[in-house]
Amino acid sequence: MKIKTFTFNPFTQNTYVLSDESGECVIIDPGCYDSEEEQELENYISAEKLKPVHLLNTHCHVDHVFGNYFAAQKWNLGLEINKEELPVLRAFPKVCELYGLKGNVQPEPEKFLDEGQTVKFGNTTLEIFFTPGHSPGSICFYSEKDKTIISGDVLFQNSIGRSDLPGGDPETLLNSIRKKLFVLPDEVNVFSGHGPSTTIGWEKRNNPFAGENS
């Protein structure tokens, strides 16, 4: 599996395109805020001759969904989220107004994703983990074969997601990290919603908020 990372919008959010040898791909958390960032995403997918087959959100805070409308329209994709994120998604216009940001109308979800389900593209299968705490319906996407997890804003390099936004809860967040993510093999690579990638083993040993010595 190939992972392409884009850093978009004023919140320096990580957008991911996952693809494999089949040529199919998924777009996770398209945060492209303006036409230049939309073009960057489009150019990559076109240059790599990829076929997007899923539009996925780890959660629906504004910085992770700015590009939902663009991606849905451009590649005729239905949005897929956890059902607990629906109020967060629908709050998008008000939150944009609060921050003084512009934003297109969000597409309504076509499918709700929950733990125990999988997302498939090409020869790749992503398992879904339900990991609330940063937001009420945060989910992570895990490829056991590729030893990779897309963690959204649940777990970062040497940090964790904030839990003081509506629907967040610090105890729930730590429980998600320790019981869903830290049980994975140490060598699993973690691709977060912001900042550089890390590994499960590093975070278990060193994360000052959720690790062994926290």
C-alpha positions as CSV (number, residue, x, y, z in Angstrom):
1,M,0.0,0.0,0.0
2,K,1.2,3.5,-0.9
3,I,0.5,6.4,1.3
4,K,0.5,10.0,0.0
5,T,0.3,12.8,2.6
6,F,-0.8,16.3,1.9
7,T,-0.7,19.1,4.5
8,F,-3.7,21.4,3.9
9,N,-5.6,24.4,5.3
10,P,-4.8,26.9,8.1
11,F,-4.8,24.1,10.6
12,T,-1.9,22.2,8.9
13,Q,-4.0,19.1,8.7
14,N,-2.9,15.8,7.1
15,T,-4.9,14.5,4.2
16,Y,-4.2,11.0,3.0
17,V,-4.6,9.1,-0.3
18,L,-4.1,5.4,0.1
19,S,-3.6,3.3,-3.0
20,D,-2.3,-0.1,-4.1
21,E,-1.1,-1.9,-7.2
22,S,-4.7,-2.2,-8.5
23,G,-4.9,1.6,-9.1
24,E,-7.8,2.0,-6.8
25,C,-7.5,4.5,-3.9
26,V,-9.3,6.0,-0.9
27,I,-9.2,9.6,0.2
28,I,-9.2,10.1,3.9
29,D,-10.0,13.5,5.5
30,P,-9.7,15.8,2.5
31,G,-8.8,19.1,4.2
32,C,-8.1,21.0,1.0
33,Y,-9.3,24.6,1.8
34,D,-8.9,26.5,-1.5
35,S,-8.8,25.9,-5.2
36,E,-5.0,25.6,-5.2
37,E,-5.1,22.8,-2.6
38,E,-8.0,21.1,-4.5
39,Q,-5.8,21.2,-7.6
40,E,-2.9,19.6,-5.7
41,L,-5.0,16.7,-4.7
42,E,-6.5,16.3,-8.2
43,N,-3.1,16.5,-9.9
44,Y,-1.7,13.7,-7.7
45,I,-4.6,11.4,-8.4
46,S,-4.5,12.1,-12.1
47,A,-0.7,11.8,-12.4
48,E,-0.7,8.4,-10.6
49,K,-3.7,7.3,-12.7
50,L,-5.7,6.4,-9.6
51,K,-9.4,5.6,-9.3
52,P,-10.9,6.9,-6.0
53,V,-13.5,4.5,-4.7
54,H,-14.0,5.7,-1.1
55,L,-14.3,9.1,0.7
56,L,-13.6,8.6,4.4
57,N,-13.5,10.8,7.4
58,T,-11.8,9.8,10.6
59,H,-14.0,12.5,12.3
60,C,-15.7,15.6,11.1
61,H,-14.0,18.6,12.7
62,V,-13.7,21.4,10.1
63,D,-10.1,21.0,9.3
64,H,-10.6,17.4,8.2
65,V,-13.7,18.0,6.0
66,F,-13.1,21.2,4.1
67,G,-12.6,19.2,0.9
68,N,-15.4,16.7,1.3
69,Y,-17.7,18.5,-1.1
70,F,-14.9,18.8,-3.7
71,A,-13.9,15.2,-3.5
72,A,-17.5,13.9,-3.5
73,Q,-18.3,16.0,-6.6
74,K,-15.1,15.4,-8.5
75,W,-15.0,11.7,-8.2
76,N,-18.6,10.9,-7.6
77,L,-18.0,9.5,-4.1
78,G,-20.4,9.0,-1.2
79,L,-19.2,10.2,2.1
80,E,-18.5,7.6,4.8
81,I,-18.3,8.5,8.5
82,N,-19.3,7.1,11.9
83,K,-22.9,8.0,12.7
84,E,-21.9,9.7,16.0
85,E,-20.1,12.3,13.9
86,L,-23.3,13.5,12.1
87,P,-23.9,16.4,14.5
88,V,-20.3,17.5,14.2
89,L,-20.6,17.4,10.4
90,R,-23.8,19.4,10.4
91,A,-22.2,22.0,12.7
92,F,-19.6,22.8,10.0
93,P,-21.2,26.1,8.8
94,K,-21.5,27.5,12.3
95,V,-17.9,26.5,13.2
96,C,-16.6,28.0,10.0
97,E,-18.4,31.2,10.8
98,L,-16.9,31.2,14.3
99,Y,-13.4,30.9,12.9
100,G,-14.1,33.4,10.1
101,L,-13.5,30.7,7.5
102,K,-15.2,29.8,4.3
103,G,-16.6,26.4,3.5
104,N,-18.8,24.6,1.1
105,V,-22.0,22.8,2.1
106,Q,-21.1,19.4,3.4
107,P,-22.4,16.3,1.6
108,E,-24.7,14.1,3.6
109,P,-23.1,10.7,4.4
110,E,-23.9,7.8,2.1
111,K,-22.8,5.2,4.6
112,F,-22.0,4.9,8.3
113,L,-19.0,3.0,9.4
114,D,-18.5,1.3,12.8
115,E,-16.1,-1.1,14.5
116,G,-16.1,-4.6,13.0
117,Q,-16.7,-3.4,9.5
118,T,-14.0,-3.0,6.8
119,V,-13.3,-0.8,3.9
120,K,-11.9,-2.4,0.8
121,F,-10.1,-1.0,-2.2
122,G,-8.2,-3.0,-4.8
123,N,-6.3,-5.7,-2.9
124,T,-6.3,-3.8,0.4
125,T,-8.6,-4.1,3.5
126,L,-8.8,-1.5,6.2
127,E,-10.3,-2.5,9.5
128,I,-12.3,0.1,11.4
129,F,-11.7,0.9,15.1
130,F,-14.1,3.0,17.0
131,T,-12.0,5.4,19.0
132,P,-14.0,8.2,20.6
133,G,-12.7,10.8,23.0
134,H,-11.4,13.5,20.7
135,S,-14.8,13.6,19.0
136,P,-17.8,11.5,19.7
137,G,-17.4,9.3,16.6
138,S,-13.7,9.2,15.8
139,I,-12.6,6.1,13.9
140,C,-9.2,4.8,12.8
141,F,-8.4,2.8,9.7
142,Y,-6.0,-0.1,10.1
143,S,-4.2,-2.3,7.6
144,E,-2.8,-5.3,9.3
145,K,-1.0,-6.4,6.2
146,D,0.8,-3.1,5.8
147,K,1.3,-2.5,9.5
148,T,-0.3,0.9,9.2
149,I,-3.0,2.9,11.0
150,I,-4.6,6.2,10.0
151,S,-5.4,7.6,13.5
152,G,-7.0,11.0,12.8
153,D,-6.7,13.2,15.8
154,V,-6.7,10.4,18.4
155,L,-2.9,9.8,18.6
156,F,0.0,12.0,17.5
157,Q,3.8,11.7,17.8
158,N,4.4,12.4,21.5
159,S,0.9,13.7,21.9
160,I,-2.8,12.9,21.9
161,G,-5.9,14.7,20.5
162,R,-7.5,17.5,22.5
163,S,-10.6,16.4,24.4
164,D,-12.1,19.8,25.3
165,L,-14.2,20.3,22.2
166,P,-17.9,19.4,22.1
167,G,-18.3,15.6,22.4
168,G,-14.8,15.1,23.6
169,D,-13.8,13.4,26.9
170,P,-10.3,12.8,28.2
171,E,-10.9,9.5,29.9
172,T,-12.7,8.1,26.9
173,L,-9.8,9.3,24.7
174,L,-7.2,7.6,26.8
175,N,-9.3,4.4,26.9
176,S,-9.5,4.4,23.1
177,I,-5.7,4.8,22.8
178,R,-4.7,2.2,25.3
179,K,-7.4,-0.5,24.5
180,K,-7.6,-0.1,20.7
181,L,-4.3,1.2,19.5
182,F,-1.6,0.2,22.1
183,V,-2.6,-3.4,21.7
184,L,-1.3,-3.4,18.1
185,P,2.2,-4.6,17.3
186,D,5.0,-2.1,18.1
187,E,6.1,-1.8,14.5
188,V,2.7,-0.5,13.3
189,N,3.2,2.9,11.7
190,V,0.8,5.7,12.9
191,F,-0.2,8.4,10.4
192,S,-1.9,11.1,12.3
193,G,-4.2,14.0,11.5
194,H,-1.4,16.5,12.2
195,G,2.3,16.3,12.3
196,P,4.8,13.5,11.5
197,S,4.2,9.8,11.5
198,T,5.2,7.7,14.5
199,T,4.9,4.0,15.6
200,I,2.8,2.3,18.2
201,G,5.9,1.1,20.0
202,W,7.4,4.5,20.3
203,E,4.2,6.0,21.7
204,K,3.6,3.2,24.2
205,R,7.1,3.8,25.6
206,N,7.4,7.6,25.3
207,N,4.0,9.3,24.9
208,P,3.8,11.7,27.8
209,F,0.0,11.6,27.9
210,A,-0.8,8.0,27.3
211,G,2.4,6.0,27.4
212,E,3.9,3.7,30.0
213,N,5.3,6.5,32.2
214,S,2.3,8.9,32.0
